[in-house]
Amino acid sequence: MLQDRSVSDRGRFYFLLAKSFAESGNEERAILYLRKAKDEGYATFIADVKKDKAFAALLKNEEVQNLIAPKPAETEQP
């Protein structure tokens, strides 16, 4: 009987793919999978991207800066 081999944490999976692409120098794919990791709700996304040396060169990229920027606080309208 085959077990269910689905990825329980897709966000982490996409983060690891992004890291692999970043390490190989493929910035376009790394950014693609960083976006997917964030969209999947990878819990420690921002902190992990900032501290992982694999993403050091990408941190200068405007698209990556937008991905890791904290969401602005929602303000209540009177």
C-alpha positions as CSV (number, residue, x, y, z in Angstrom):
1,M,0.0,0.0,0.0
2,L,1.4,3.4,-1.0
3,Q,1.6,6.1,1.6
4,D,0.4,9.6,0.9
5,R,3.6,11.4,-0.1
6,S,2.2,14.9,-0.2
7,V,4.3,17.7,1.2
8,S,2.9,18.7,4.5
9,D,4.5,22.1,4.5
10,R,4.6,23.4,0.9
11,G,5.9,26.8,2.0
12,R,9.1,25.2,3.4
13,F,9.4,23.0,0.3
14,Y,9.2,26.1,-1.9
15,F,11.7,27.9,0.3
16,L,14.2,25.1,-0.1
17,L,13.7,25.1,-3.8
18,A,14.4,28.8,-3.8
19,K,17.5,28.3,-1.8
20,S,18.8,25.6,-4.3
21,F,18.2,27.9,-7.2
22,A,19.8,30.9,-5.4
23,E,22.9,28.7,-4.7
24,S,23.1,27.7,-8.3
25,G,22.9,31.4,-9.4
26,N,19.4,31.1,-11.0
27,E,17.9,34.3,-9.5
28,E,14.8,34.2,-11.6
29,R,13.8,30.8,-10.4
30,A,14.9,31.6,-6.8
31,I,12.6,34.6,-6.7
32,L,9.7,32.6,-8.2
33,Y,10.0,30.0,-5.4
34,L,10.4,32.6,-2.7
35,R,7.1,34.1,-3.9
36,K,5.5,30.7,-3.7
37,A,6.9,30.1,-0.2
38,K,5.5,33.4,1.0
39,D,2.1,32.7,-0.7
40,E,1.9,29.3,1.0
41,G,2.4,31.0,4.3
42,Y,5.8,29.8,5.2
43,A,5.9,30.9,8.9
44,T,9.5,32.1,9.3
45,F,9.8,33.3,5.7
46,I,11.2,36.8,6.2
47,A,13.7,35.8,9.0
48,D,14.9,32.8,7.0
49,V,15.5,34.8,3.8
50,K,17.4,37.5,5.7
51,K,19.7,35.2,7.6
52,D,20.4,32.5,5.0
53,K,23.7,33.2,3.2
54,A,22.3,31.7,0.0
55,F,20.1,34.7,-0.5
56,A,22.7,37.4,0.3
57,A,23.1,38.5,-3.3
58,L,19.3,38.5,-3.8
59,L,18.6,40.8,-0.9
60,K,19.7,43.7,-3.2
61,N,17.0,42.8,-5.7
62,E,14.0,45.1,-5.5
63,E,11.5,42.3,-6.0
64,V,13.0,40.3,-3.1
65,Q,13.0,43.5,-1.0
66,N,9.3,43.8,-1.6
67,L,8.7,40.1,-0.8
68,I,10.4,40.4,2.6
69,A,9.1,43.8,3.5
70,P,6.7,43.6,6.5
71,K,3.1,44.2,5.7
72,P,1.9,47.7,6.6
73,A,-0.3,47.8,9.6
74,E,-4.0,48.1,8.7
75,T,-5.4,51.4,9.9
76,E,-9.0,51.8,10.9
77,Q,-11.0,54.3,9.0
78,P,-13.5,56.4,11.1
